[in-house]
Amino acid sequence: MEAKVRRSFLNPLISVVVLTRNRRTEAMRTVTALLHLPERPEVIVVDNGSTDGTPQLLAHAFPGLRMLRCESNLGAAGRNIGAAQVGTRYVAFSDDDTVWQPGALADAVKLLEQHPRIGALSARVVVGEARTLDPTCARMAASPLAAPDHPLRRLTGFMAGAVVFRTALFRELGGYEPRLFIGGEEALLALDMLQAGYDIAYAPSLEAHHLPSPARDSALRRCVIARNAALVAWLRLPRREVIAATWRALTTACKAAHPGEDLRALVHGIRWAARQRSPVATRVLRMREAVWNAERGHAASSSMSSSSSPSCDLKHN
């Protein structure tokens, strides 16, 4: 059944950009849910060069839907294409298998209106039919970084498929670096936001539901994430982190299905990143160190607790 999108009644403050590629079923489910949100945001879909008819299906099912078609797969930079078309003060990003829940976007607008130093809000993400809290969100909730002027925990990163930005700030920072494609691509943008003096905050009242698509290449993703971590280190982080991240990327590339190709991509990327190098300030590094120390302490205490407790303890089932 066709569902016509009526632009005259759209939310004047917040829009949603959805990134998709070759996932017709997931994209249909996500767009249907977003169009039924009580906040009535404009939904802008960026199709990253699908070959399975995704854009045609969405255009037919939702006449009036803003559909931006990329000729090729731009990776995370496809979100930049969508953000460039946003006419509202705030923009929420959603992957094609992640849906903002009713009330989340209204809360995002309130928080960003009340606290001008917050540049981005990372949502509370629940996963699967059981709606289990994403482990990354549990770590975010335990962040040691308190803020002097708002009640939310500050972060040094965010979840790219469930985040709300100030639109002007996203554009000012340049959005996602195309060379990072997809896989840890948010790390560079997060560092640049902190360097610019804005907070990234964890907002548990903003809930997004993630129904992971089976269409994933985990091995390839691991390799890209390792490579991107090395490139981000070369671009923004101290030499000691550059060495560690580069070693991890080399090790991962050597174990990949196509080691020669992956190693060439890594070397090419490092040459580019070294030319663009602009390290972040000490205050940003201190924030990262505080978060890292807290997570390491939490992991150590969890390990001790697990080893001293019976594996059949009902509290852990």
C-alpha positions as CSV (number, residue, x, y, z in Angstrom):
1,M,0.0,0.0,0.0
2,E,1.3,3.4,-0.9
3,A,1.7,6.0,1.9
4,K,2.0,9.6,0.6
5,V,4.4,11.8,2.5
6,R,2.8,15.2,3.3
7,R,5.6,17.8,3.6
8,S,3.3,20.6,4.9
9,F,3.0,18.9,8.3
10,L,6.6,18.0,8.9
11,N,8.6,18.9,12.0
12,P,10.3,22.3,11.6
13,L,13.1,21.5,14.0
14,I,14.4,18.0,13.3
15,S,14.9,15.6,10.3
16,V,16.1,12.1,10.0
17,V,18.7,10.9,7.4
18,V,18.6,7.2,6.7
19,L,21.6,5.5,5.0
20,T,20.9,2.3,3.0
21,R,22.4,-0.1,0.5
22,N,21.0,-3.3,-0.9
23,R,18.7,-4.0,2.1
24,R,15.2,-3.6,0.7
25,T,13.4,-5.3,3.6
26,E,15.3,-3.5,6.3
27,A,14.9,-0.1,4.6
28,M,11.1,-0.6,4.1
29,R,10.7,-1.5,7.7
30,T,12.7,1.4,9.0
31,V,11.2,4.1,6.8
32,T,7.7,2.9,7.6
33,A,8.4,3.2,11.3
34,L,10.0,6.6,11.0
35,L,7.1,8.0,8.9
36,H,4.8,7.0,11.8
37,L,6.7,8.8,14.5
38,P,4.6,11.3,16.5
39,E,7.3,13.9,16.0
40,R,6.7,13.8,12.2
41,P,10.3,14.5,11.1
42,E,11.2,14.8,7.5
43,V,12.8,11.5,6.4
44,I,15.6,11.7,3.9
45,V,16.9,8.4,2.5
46,V,20.4,8.2,1.0
47,D,20.8,5.2,-1.2
48,N,24.4,4.2,-1.5
49,G,24.3,2.7,-5.0
50,S,21.9,-0.2,-4.4
51,T,21.5,-2.8,-7.1
52,D,18.6,-4.7,-5.6
53,G,15.9,-2.1,-6.4
54,T,15.8,-0.5,-2.9
55,P,15.3,3.1,-4.1
56,Q,12.6,2.1,-6.6
57,L,10.7,0.2,-4.0
58,L,10.8,3.0,-1.5
59,A,9.8,5.6,-4.1
60,H,6.9,3.5,-5.1
61,A,5.8,2.7,-1.5
62,F,6.2,6.3,-0.3
63,P,5.4,8.9,-2.9
64,G,6.9,12.2,-1.9
65,L,9.7,10.6,0.1
66,R,13.0,12.5,-0.3
67,M,15.3,9.9,-1.9
68,L,18.9,10.8,-2.8
69,R,20.6,8.3,-5.0
70,C,24.4,8.0,-5.1
71,E,25.9,6.5,-8.3
72,S,28.3,4.5,-6.2
73,N,28.8,3.3,-2.6
74,L,30.1,6.3,-0.7
75,G,30.2,4.5,2.7
76,A,29.5,6.8,5.7
77,A,30.1,9.9,3.5
78,G,26.6,9.2,2.1
79,R,25.3,10.7,5.3
80,N,27.0,14.0,4.3
81,I,24.8,14.0,1.1
82,G,21.7,13.7,3.2
83,A,22.8,16.2,5.8
84,A,23.4,18.8,3.0
85,Q,19.7,18.6,2.2
86,V,18.4,19.0,5.7
87,G,16.5,22.3,6.4
88,T,16.1,21.9,10.1
89,R,18.2,22.9,13.1
90,Y,18.9,19.3,14.1
91,V,19.5,16.1,12.2
92,A,19.1,12.5,13.5
93,F,20.9,9.7,11.7
94,S,19.6,6.2,11.3
95,D,21.0,3.1,9.6
96,D,18.5,1.1,7.6
97,D,18.2,-1.4,10.4
98,T,17.8,1.1,13.2
99,V,14.6,2.9,14.2
100,W,14.1,5.9,16.5
101,Q,11.4,5.2,19.0
102,P,8.4,7.5,19.7
103,G,9.4,10.5,21.8
104,A,13.1,10.2,21.3
105,L,13.5,13.0,18.7
106,A,11.3,15.3,20.8
107,D,13.6,14.7,23.8
108,A,16.6,15.3,21.6
109,V,15.3,18.7,20.5
110,K,14.6,19.7,24.1
111,L,18.1,18.7,25.3
112,L,19.8,20.5,22.5
113,E,17.7,23.6,22.9
114,Q,18.5,23.7,26.7
115,H,22.2,22.9,26.5
116,P,24.0,24.8,23.7
117,R,27.4,23.2,24.5
118,I,26.2,19.8,23.5
119,G,27.0,19.2,19.8
120,A,25.7,15.6,19.5
121,L,23.5,13.2,21.5
122,S,24.2,9.5,21.3
123,A,21.1,7.4,21.9
124,R,20.3,4.4,24.1
125,V,20.3,1.5,21.6
126,V,18.3,-1.7,22.3
127,V,19.1,-4.7,20.1
128,G,16.9,-7.5,18.6
129,E,13.5,-8.7,19.4
130,A,14.5,-9.1,23.1
131,R,15.5,-5.4,23.1
132,T,18.7,-6.0,24.9
133,L,20.8,-3.0,25.8
134,D,23.8,-2.6,23.4
135,P,27.0,-3.2,25.4
136,T,28.4,0.0,24.0
137,C,25.6,2.0,25.6
138,A,26.3,0.3,29.0
139,R,29.8,1.6,28.8
140,M,28.6,5.1,27.8
141,A,26.2,5.2,30.8
142,A,29.3,4.5,33.0
143,S,31.4,7.3,31.5
144,P,33.5,9.1,34.2
145,L,33.1,12.4,32.4
146,A,30.6,14.7,34.2
147,A,29.6,18.0,32.7
148,P,29.5,21.3,34.7
149,D,26.5,22.7,32.8
150,H,24.2,19.8,31.9
151,P,23.1,16.5,33.6
152,L,24.3,14.1,30.9
153,R,27.4,12.0,30.8
154,R,30.0,13.2,28.4
155,L,31.5,10.9,25.8
156,T,34.5,10.7,23.6
157,G,32.6,8.9,20.8
158,F,29.1,8.1,19.6
159,M,27.1,5.4,17.7
160,A,27.0,6.6,14.1
161,G,23.6,5.0,13.3
162,A,21.8,6.4,16.4
163,V,23.0,10.0,17.0
164,V,21.4,13.5,16.8
165,F,23.6,16.4,15.7
166,R,23.3,20.1,15.4
167,T,23.0,20.4,11.7
168,A,25.2,23.5,11.3
169,L,27.9,21.9,13.4
170,F,27.9,18.7,11.5
171,R,28.4,20.6,8.3
172,E,31.0,22.9,9.8
173,L,33.1,19.9,10.9
174,G,32.8,18.4,7.4
175,G,30.8,15.4,8.3
176,Y,32.3,11.9,7.7
177,E,35.7,11.6,6.0
178,P,35.1,9.7,2.7
179,R,38.4,7.9,2.9
180,L,37.3,6.1,6.1
181,F,34.3,4.5,4.2
182,I,32.4,2.5,6.9
183,G,33.7,1.0,10.1
184,G,34.8,3.1,13.0
185,E,34.3,6.2,10.8
186,E,32.8,8.2,13.6
187,A,36.0,8.3,15.6
188,L,37.5,11.2,13.6
189,L,34.3,13.2,13.6
190,A,34.1,12.7,17.4
191,L,37.6,13.9,18.0
192,D,37.1,17.0,15.8
193,M,33.9,17.8,17.7
194,L,35.7,17.6,21.0
195,Q,38.5,19.7,19.6
196,A,36.0,22.4,18.6
197,G,34.8,22.6,22.2
198,Y,31.5,20.8,22.0
199,D,30.3,17.9,24.1
200,I,29.1,14.5,22.9
201,A,26.6,13.3,25.4
202,Y,24.9,10.0,26.2
203,A,21.1,10.6,26.4
204,P,19.4,7.5,27.7
205,S,15.9,9.0,27.2
206,L,16.6,8.8,23.4
207,E,15.9,5.2,22.4
208,A,16.7,3.6,19.1
209,H,15.8,0.0,18.2
210,H,18.5,-1.9,16.3
211,L,17.4,-5.0,14.4
212,P,20.8,-6.1,12.9
213,S,20.7,-7.1,9.3
214,P,22.2,-10.5,8.4
215,A,23.7,-8.9,5.4
216,R,27.1,-8.1,6.9
217,D,30.7,-9.1,6.1
218,S,32.2,-9.3,9.6
219,A,35.8,-10.2,8.5
220,L,35.9,-7.3,6.1
221,R,34.5,-5.0,8.7
222,R,37.2,-6.0,11.2
223,C,39.9,-5.2,8.7
224,V,38.4,-1.8,7.8
225,I,37.9,-0.9,11.5
226,A,41.5,-1.7,12.3
227,R,42.7,0.3,9.3
228,N,40.5,3.3,10.1
229,A,41.8,3.3,13.8
230,A,45.3,3.5,12.4
231,L,44.4,6.4,10.1
232,V,42.6,8.3,12.8
233,A,45.6,7.9,15.1
234,W,47.9,9.2,12.3
235,L,45.5,12.2,11.8
236,R,44.8,13.2,15.4
237,L,46.5,11.2,18.2
238,P,50.0,11.0,19.9
239,R,52.8,9.0,18.4
240,R,52.5,6.2,20.9
241,E,48.9,5.6,19.8
242,V,49.9,5.8,16.2
243,I,52.5,3.0,16.6
244,A,50.0,0.8,18.5
245,A,47.1,1.3,16.1
246,T,49.4,0.8,13.1
247,W,50.7,-2.5,14.4
248,R,47.1,-3.7,15.1
249,A,46.1,-2.8,11.5
250,L,49.1,-4.5,10.0
251,T,48.4,-7.7,12.0
252,T,44.8,-7.7,11.0
253,A,45.6,-7.1,7.3
254,C,48.1,-9.9,7.3
255,K,45.3,-12.3,8.5
256,A,42.7,-11.0,6.0
257,A,41.4,-12.9,3.0
258,H,43.4,-10.6,0.7
259,P,46.4,-9.5,2.7
260,G,48.2,-7.9,-0.3
261,E,45.3,-5.7,-1.2
262,D,44.6,-4.7,2.5
263,L,48.2,-3.9,3.2
264,R,48.4,-1.7,0.1
265,A,45.2,0.2,1.2
266,L,46.7,0.7,4.6
267,V,50.0,2.1,3.3
268,H,48.2,4.4,0.9
269,G,45.9,5.6,3.7
270,I,48.8,6.2,6.1
271,R,50.6,8.3,3.5
272,W,47.5,10.5,3.1
273,A,46.9,10.7,6.9
274,A,50.5,11.7,7.6
275,R,50.2,14.6,5.3
276,Q,46.9,15.7,6.9
277,R,48.1,15.2,10.5
278,S,46.7,17.7,13.1
279,P,46.8,16.3,16.6
280,V,44.1,17.2,19.1
281,A,44.7,19.2,22.3
282,T,45.8,17.8,25.6
283,R,42.4,18.3,27.1
284,V,40.9,16.0,24.6
285,L,43.5,13.3,25.2
286,R,42.9,13.6,28.9
287,M,39.2,12.9,28.3
288,R,40.0,9.8,26.3
289,E,42.4,8.6,28.9
290,A,39.8,9.0,31.7
291,V,37.3,7.0,29.7
292,W,39.9,4.3,28.8
293,N,41.0,4.0,32.5
294,A,37.4,3.7,33.6
295,E,36.5,1.0,31.0
296,R,39.7,-0.9,31.9
297,G,38.8,-0.8,35.6
298,H,35.3,-1.9,34.9
299,A,36.5,-4.8,32.7
300,A,38.9,-5.9,35.4
301,S,36.2,-5.9,38.1
302,S,33.8,-7.7,35.9
303,S,36.4,-10.4,35.2
304,M,37.1,-10.9,38.9
305,S,33.3,-11.0,39.6
306,S,32.8,-13.6,36.9
307,S,35.7,-15.8,38.0
308,S,34.5,-15.8,41.7
309,S,30.8,-16.6,40.9
310,P,29.3,-19.9,39.8
311,S,28.6,-19.9,36.1
312,C,25.1,-21.2,36.8
313,D,24.2,-18.3,39.1
314,L,20.7,-17.3,38.2
315,K,21.5,-13.6,38.5
316,H,23.6,-13.9,35.4
317,N,21.1,-15.9,33.3
